[in-house]
Amino acid sequence: MNLSALQSPQYRQYMIGNVFGMNANWIMRLVIGWLAWELTKSASFVGLVSFLAYAPVLLGGPFFGVITDRVELRTAMLTVQFTIAGLAILLFSVVALDAMTPGFLAIYALFLGTAFSAYQPIRLTLGPRLVRAERVSSVVTLGALNFNISRLTGPAIAGALIASFGVTITLVVVCILYIPFLIILSRLKPRERNVQVEHLPFWQSMRQGFAFVAADRLIRIAMITTGIFSLVIRASLEVLPIIADGVFARGAAGLGIITAAAGVGAIVASIIQVTAKPPVKGHVPKRALFATLLGAAMTLALGLNESWTVAVILIGVIGFASTLVGINFQAAVQMQLDDHIRGRVMSLWMTVAVGGTALGALAVGMLIEYLGFTVALSGIGVGSLVVFAALLRKIWR
């Protein structure tokens, strides 16, 4: 089993703290999506809010990647986490005062997205710096398992809390959950970079990251495939409030169920990855390539489906496929990197993965608004099947 990262006491502490932080993040995401739907009942607005929460990664990702390769990691992580916790307190205050408006929520999503765009390259750099270099693939796999368990428990907790106590109490829980993560982060001591290089001017350093990606075939394939998958398939998991309440009229509890279903699929994929052999350095992961076709087929089926029970199952399979794509390609990229370049390259990977999801969520929301759920999702499924089949054929030539 690919569990070698747990031999590091530092990484074990980080994993424990991350359980609290990840659950808080997932609850926050679900609350924001639910507020967007509750305030407007507009599929386009739900897509817009999701886009704004992710869009800063498109511009800020490479910028924060350069900073990550230059700064002391623990200080950077603590700064970003305190900012995210502060934003959670702000959202709680506005909701508690009954002052929430669509305009404020949109601006808030943009600020939160900016904080998360700084968080992502730091997170993807910190884990590998808590273990020896040969255990990096284990860090990716265990991090994904932790992420996806939280993806199940966080939305389930959020749906139950919103349905039983309302959004205000739910946000109190979010604020409390951030506290143990901040305490543990303050105690971590990441190892020094395994390659020491002279710092180039800022923009030249950023260009070096782009050049590294352009020169590595495996990383190029990972970037392109992940970006397209996020744009056309992963985005369907960002408009779940529309599916839960707009299509099936199941309310907040239904939103918790289908979001948790995606989490169950993701956990199954993570367990498969933990028990499988680690990825082979320098090789394109075949599991990820087949998972792109599976995700496209399930999206097509979801668009044509009219049963709530079947919809829950299909969303679970999409979550399964999305996780296999993400874990395998991220591990493949991480294994190609030395510490001195890791922040810049992984920020670019997150830019295409998260940025693709942002653009896709906006587009999917608008397509559902103007074409209807069936036409939008089934069209996306058919188109993506054609694209991924062509990509697989080209990669294996």
C-alpha positions as CSV (number, residue, x, y, z in Angstrom):
1,M,0.0,0.0,0.0
2,N,1.2,3.5,-0.9
3,L,1.3,4.8,2.8
4,S,5.0,5.5,3.2
5,A,4.4,9.3,3.9
6,L,2.8,8.3,7.2
7,Q,6.3,7.3,8.5
8,S,7.0,11.0,8.8
9,P,5.8,12.5,12.2
10,Q,5.5,15.9,10.6
11,Y,3.3,14.6,7.8
12,R,1.1,12.7,10.3
13,Q,0.5,16.0,12.3
14,Y,-0.3,17.8,9.0
15,M,-2.8,15.1,8.0
16,I,-4.6,15.4,11.4
17,G,-4.9,19.2,11.1
18,N,-5.9,19.0,7.5
19,V,-8.9,16.8,8.4
20,F,-10.3,19.9,10.3
21,G,-9.3,22.4,7.6
22,M,-10.6,20.4,4.7
23,N,-14.0,19.8,6.3
24,A,-14.3,23.5,7.0
25,N,-13.4,24.3,3.4
26,W,-16.0,21.9,2.0
27,I,-18.7,23.2,4.3
28,M,-17.9,26.7,3.2
29,R,-18.2,25.8,-0.5
30,L,-21.5,24.2,0.0
31,V,-22.8,27.1,2.1
32,I,-21.8,29.6,-0.6
33,G,-23.5,27.5,-3.4
34,W,-26.6,27.2,-1.3
35,L,-26.8,30.9,-0.5
36,A,-26.4,31.7,-4.2
37,W,-29.3,29.4,-5.1
38,E,-31.5,30.5,-2.1
39,L,-31.0,34.2,-2.9
40,T,-31.8,34.1,-6.6
41,K,-33.1,30.6,-7.7
42,S,-31.0,31.3,-10.8
43,A,-28.8,28.6,-12.3
44,S,-26.7,31.3,-14.0
45,F,-26.0,33.0,-10.7
46,V,-24.9,29.7,-9.1
47,G,-22.5,29.2,-12.0
48,L,-21.3,32.8,-11.7
49,V,-20.6,32.5,-8.0
50,S,-18.7,29.2,-8.5
51,F,-16.7,30.9,-11.3
52,L,-15.8,33.8,-9.1
53,A,-14.7,31.5,-6.3
54,Y,-12.3,29.8,-8.7
55,A,-11.4,32.5,-11.3
56,P,-8.6,34.1,-9.3
57,V,-6.6,30.9,-9.8
58,L,-6.5,31.7,-13.5
59,L,-4.6,34.9,-12.9
60,G,-3.2,34.6,-9.4
61,G,-2.0,30.9,-9.6
62,P,1.3,31.6,-11.5
63,F,2.0,34.7,-9.4
64,F,1.5,32.8,-6.1
65,G,3.5,29.9,-7.4
66,V,6.6,32.1,-7.8
67,I,6.1,33.5,-4.3
68,T,5.8,29.9,-2.9
69,D,9.2,29.0,-4.3
70,R,10.7,32.1,-2.5
71,V,9.2,32.3,1.0
72,E,9.3,30.4,4.2
73,L,6.5,27.8,3.8
74,R,5.1,27.6,7.3
75,T,4.7,31.4,7.6
76,A,3.0,31.6,4.2
77,M,0.6,28.8,5.1
78,L,-0.3,30.3,8.4
79,T,-0.9,33.7,6.7
80,V,-3.2,32.3,4.1
81,Q,-5.1,30.1,6.6
82,F,-5.7,33.0,9.0
83,T,-7.0,35.0,6.0
84,I,-9.4,32.2,5.1
85,A,-10.6,31.9,8.7
86,G,-11.1,35.6,8.8
87,L,-13.3,35.4,5.7
88,A,-15.3,32.7,7.3
89,I,-15.9,35.0,10.3
90,L,-17.0,37.8,7.9
91,L,-19.5,35.6,6.1
92,F,-20.9,34.4,9.5
93,S,-21.3,38.1,10.6
94,V,-23.1,39.1,7.4
95,V,-25.5,36.1,7.5
96,A,-26.2,36.6,11.2
97,L,-27.1,40.2,10.6
98,D,-29.4,39.2,7.7
99,A,-27.5,41.5,5.4
100,M,-26.6,39.1,2.7
101,T,-27.3,40.2,-0.9
102,P,-26.4,38.6,-4.3
103,G,-23.9,41.4,-5.0
104,F,-22.1,40.9,-1.7
105,L,-22.0,37.1,-2.2
106,A,-20.4,37.5,-5.6
107,I,-17.7,39.9,-4.3
108,Y,-17.2,37.6,-1.3
109,A,-16.7,34.6,-3.6
110,L,-14.1,36.5,-5.5
111,F,-12.1,37.4,-2.3
112,L,-12.3,33.9,-1.0
113,G,-11.2,32.6,-4.4
114,T,-8.2,34.9,-4.2
115,A,-7.2,33.5,-0.8
116,F,-7.6,29.9,-2.1
117,S,-5.5,30.7,-5.2
118,A,-2.6,31.6,-2.8
119,Y,-3.4,28.5,-0.6
120,Q,-3.2,25.9,-3.4
121,P,0.5,26.2,-4.5
122,I,1.5,26.4,-0.8
123,R,-0.5,23.3,0.0
124,L,0.9,21.3,-2.9
125,T,4.4,22.3,-1.9
126,L,4.1,21.9,1.8
127,G,3.2,18.2,1.9
128,P,6.2,17.0,-0.2
129,R,8.5,19.1,2.0
130,L,7.4,17.2,5.1
131,V,8.7,13.8,3.7
132,R,11.7,12.4,1.9
133,A,11.7,12.9,-1.9
134,E,10.9,9.2,-2.7
135,R,7.7,9.4,-0.7
136,V,6.1,12.2,-2.8
137,S,3.7,9.9,-4.6
138,S,2.4,8.7,-1.2
139,V,1.8,12.3,-0.1
140,V,-0.3,12.9,-3.2
141,T,-2.3,9.7,-2.6
142,L,-2.9,10.3,1.1
143,G,-3.7,13.9,0.6
144,A,-6.3,13.0,-2.0
145,L,-7.8,10.4,0.4
146,N,-8.0,13.0,3.1
147,F,-9.4,15.5,0.7
148,N,-12.1,13.1,-0.6
149,I,-13.2,11.9,2.8
150,S,-13.7,15.5,3.7
151,R,-15.6,15.9,0.5
152,L,-18.0,13.3,1.8
153,T,-18.2,14.3,5.5
154,G,-18.1,18.1,4.9
155,P,-21.1,18.4,2.6
156,A,-23.0,15.8,4.7
157,I,-22.4,17.8,7.8
158,A,-23.3,21.0,6.0
159,G,-26.5,19.7,4.5
160,A,-27.6,18.4,7.9
161,L,-26.7,21.6,9.7
162,I,-28.4,23.9,7.1
163,A,-31.5,21.8,7.1
164,S,-31.7,21.5,10.9
165,F,-30.2,24.8,12.2
166,G,-29.7,27.2,9.3
167,V,-26.7,28.8,7.6
168,T,-25.7,30.9,10.6
169,I,-25.0,27.9,12.9
170,T,-23.3,26.1,10.1
171,L,-20.8,29.0,9.7
172,V,-20.1,28.9,13.5
173,V,-19.0,25.3,13.0
174,V,-16.8,26.3,10.1
175,C,-15.0,28.9,12.2
176,I,-14.4,26.4,15.0
177,L,-13.0,23.8,12.7
178,Y,-10.3,26.1,11.5
179,I,-8.8,26.5,15.0
180,P,-7.0,23.1,15.4
181,F,-5.6,23.3,11.8
182,L,-4.0,26.7,12.6
183,I,-2.5,25.3,15.8
184,I,-0.9,22.3,14.1
185,L,0.4,24.4,11.2
186,S,2.2,26.7,13.7
187,R,4.2,23.6,14.9
188,L,5.4,22.3,11.5
189,K,9.0,22.6,10.3
190,P,9.3,21.8,6.6
191,R,12.7,20.6,5.4
192,E,14.9,22.8,3.4
193,R,14.6,22.8,-0.4
194,N,16.6,19.8,-1.9
195,V,18.0,22.1,-4.6
196,Q,19.2,25.6,-3.8
197,V,19.2,28.1,-6.7
198,E,19.8,31.8,-7.0
199,H,16.6,33.8,-7.2
200,L,15.9,35.2,-10.6
201,P,13.9,38.5,-11.1
202,F,10.2,37.8,-10.5
203,W,8.9,37.7,-14.0
204,Q,11.9,35.7,-15.3
205,S,11.3,33.2,-12.5
206,M,7.7,32.9,-13.6
207,R,8.8,32.3,-17.2
208,Q,11.1,29.6,-16.0
209,G,8.1,27.7,-14.6
210,F,6.3,28.0,-18.0
211,A,9.4,26.8,-19.8
212,F,9.8,23.8,-17.6
213,V,6.2,22.7,-18.3
214,A,6.6,23.3,-22.1
215,A,9.8,21.1,-22.1
216,D,8.3,18.1,-20.3
217,R,6.0,15.9,-22.5
218,L,4.4,14.1,-19.5
219,I,3.6,17.4,-17.7
220,R,2.2,18.8,-21.0
221,I,-0.2,15.8,-21.4
222,A,-1.2,16.0,-17.7
223,M,-2.0,19.8,-18.0
224,I,-4.0,19.5,-21.2
225,T,-6.0,16.5,-20.2
226,T,-6.7,17.8,-16.7
227,G,-7.7,21.2,-18.0
228,I,-10.2,19.8,-20.6
229,F,-11.6,17.3,-18.1
230,S,-12.1,20.1,-15.5
231,L,-13.7,22.4,-18.1
232,V,-16.3,19.9,-19.4
233,I,-16.8,17.2,-16.7
234,R,-15.5,18.4,-13.3
235,A,-17.6,21.6,-13.6
236,S,-20.8,19.5,-13.5
237,L,-20.0,18.9,-9.8
238,E,-19.9,22.6,-9.1
239,V,-23.6,23.2,-10.0
240,L,-25.0,20.6,-7.7
241,P,-27.5,23.1,-6.1
242,I,-29.2,23.3,-9.5
243,I,-29.4,19.6,-9.8
244,A,-30.6,19.0,-6.2
245,D,-33.2,21.7,-6.0
246,G,-33.7,23.1,-9.5
247,V,-34.1,19.7,-11.2
248,F,-35.2,17.3,-8.5
249,A,-36.7,19.7,-5.8
250,R,-34.8,18.0,-3.0
251,G,-33.7,21.2,-1.1
252,A,-30.6,21.5,1.1
253,A,-30.8,17.9,2.3
254,G,-30.8,16.7,-1.3
255,L,-27.8,18.9,-2.0
256,G,-25.9,17.3,0.9
257,I,-26.8,13.8,-0.4
258,I,-25.6,14.3,-4.0
259,T,-22.5,16.2,-2.9
260,A,-21.7,13.4,-0.5
261,A,-22.4,10.9,-3.3
262,A,-19.6,12.5,-5.3
263,G,-17.5,12.2,-2.1
264,V,-18.2,8.5,-1.8
265,G,-17.1,8.0,-5.4
266,A,-14.0,10.0,-4.7
267,I,-13.1,8.0,-1.6
268,V,-13.5,4.7,-3.5
269,A,-11.1,6.1,-6.2
270,S,-8.7,7.2,-3.4
271,I,-8.7,3.8,-1.8
272,I,-8.0,2.1,-5.1
273,Q,-5.1,4.5,-5.6
274,V,-3.8,3.8,-2.0
275,T,-3.9,0.0,-2.6
276,A,-2.5,0.1,-6.1
277,K,1.2,0.3,-7.1
278,P,2.6,3.9,-7.1
279,P,2.7,5.6,-10.5
280,V,5.8,5.0,-12.5
281,K,8.0,8.1,-12.8
282,G,8.0,9.5,-16.4
283,H,4.9,7.4,-17.6
284,V,1.5,8.7,-18.5
285,P,-1.0,7.1,-16.0
286,K,-3.4,4.9,-17.9
287,R,-6.0,4.9,-15.1
288,A,-6.4,8.6,-15.6
289,L,-6.9,8.3,-19.3
290,F,-9.6,5.7,-19.0
291,A,-11.3,7.7,-16.2
292,T,-11.7,10.7,-18.6
293,L,-13.9,8.5,-20.8
294,L,-15.9,7.2,-17.8
295,G,-16.6,10.7,-16.6
296,A,-17.8,11.8,-20.0
297,A,-20.1,8.8,-20.3
298,M,-21.6,9.4,-16.9
299,T,-22.2,13.1,-17.6
300,L,-24.1,12.1,-20.8
301,A,-26.2,9.6,-18.7
302,L,-26.9,12.2,-16.1
303,G,-28.3,14.6,-18.7
304,L,-30.7,11.9,-20.0
305,N,-31.7,10.7,-16.5
306,E,-35.0,11.6,-14.7
307,S,-34.6,9.5,-11.6
308,W,-33.3,11.0,-8.3
309,T,-31.8,7.6,-7.2
310,V,-30.0,7.1,-10.5
311,A,-28.8,10.7,-10.4
312,V,-27.2,10.1,-7.0
313,I,-25.4,7.0,-8.4
314,L,-24.2,8.8,-11.6
315,I,-22.8,11.8,-9.6
316,G,-21.0,9.3,-7.4
317,V,-19.3,7.7,-10.5
318,I,-18.4,11.2,-11.8
319,G,-16.8,11.9,-8.5
320,F,-14.9,8.6,-8.8
321,A,-13.7,9.4,-12.3
322,S,-12.7,13.0,-11.4
323,T,-10.6,11.7,-8.5
324,L,-8.8,9.1,-10.6
325,V,-7.9,11.8,-13.1
326,G,-6.8,14.3,-10.5
327,I,-4.7,11.9,-8.3
328,N,-2.9,10.2,-11.1
329,F,-2.0,13.3,-13.1
330,Q,-1.0,15.2,-10.0
331,A,1.3,12.4,-8.8
332,A,2.8,12.1,-12.2
333,V,3.6,15.8,-12.3
334,Q,4.9,15.9,-8.7
335,M,7.3,13.1,-9.3
336,Q,8.9,15.1,-12.1
337,L,9.8,18.0,-9.9
338,D,12.6,19.2,-7.6
339,D,11.7,21.5,-4.7
340,H,13.1,24.7,-6.3
341,I,10.5,24.5,-9.1
342,R,7.6,22.7,-7.4
343,G,5.6,25.8,-6.4
344,R,5.6,27.3,-9.9
345,V,4.8,24.1,-11.8
346,M,2.1,23.0,-9.3
347,S,0.5,26.5,-9.4
348,L,0.2,26.1,-13.2
349,W,-1.3,22.6,-12.7
350,M,-3.8,24.1,-10.3
351,T,-4.5,26.9,-12.7
352,V,-5.6,24.6,-15.5
353,A,-7.4,22.2,-13.0
354,V,-9.2,24.8,-10.9
355,G,-9.4,27.5,-13.6
356,G,-11.0,24.9,-16.0
357,T,-13.5,24.1,-13.4
358,A,-14.3,27.8,-12.9
359,L,-14.8,28.5,-16.6
360,G,-16.8,25.2,-16.9
361,A,-19.1,26.0,-13.9
362,L,-19.9,29.4,-15.5
363,A,-20.6,27.8,-18.9
364,V,-22.6,24.9,-17.5
365,G,-24.8,27.2,-15.4
366,M,-25.6,29.3,-18.4
367,L,-26.2,26.3,-20.6
368,I,-28.6,24.9,-18.1
369,E,-30.4,28.3,-17.8
370,Y,-30.9,28.7,-21.5
371,L,-31.0,25.2,-23.0
372,G,-32.4,23.2,-20.1
373,F,-30.7,20.5,-18.0
374,T,-31.1,17.6,-20.4
375,V,-29.8,19.3,-23.5
376,A,-26.9,20.9,-21.6
377,L,-25.6,17.9,-19.8
378,S,-26.1,15.4,-22.6
379,G,-24.5,17.7,-25.1
380,I,-21.5,18.1,-22.8
381,G,-21.3,14.3,-22.4
382,V,-21.3,13.6,-26.1
383,G,-18.8,16.4,-27.0
384,S,-16.4,15.3,-24.2
385,L,-16.5,11.7,-25.3
386,V,-15.4,12.7,-28.8
387,V,-12.6,14.9,-27.5
388,F,-11.2,12.4,-25.0
389,A,-11.3,9.6,-27.5
390,A,-9.3,11.7,-29.9
391,L,-6.8,12.7,-27.2
392,L,-6.2,9.1,-26.1
393,R,-5.6,8.1,-29.7
394,K,-3.1,10.9,-30.2
395,I,-1.3,10.1,-26.9
396,W,-0.9,6.4,-27.6
397,R,0.4,6.8,-31.2
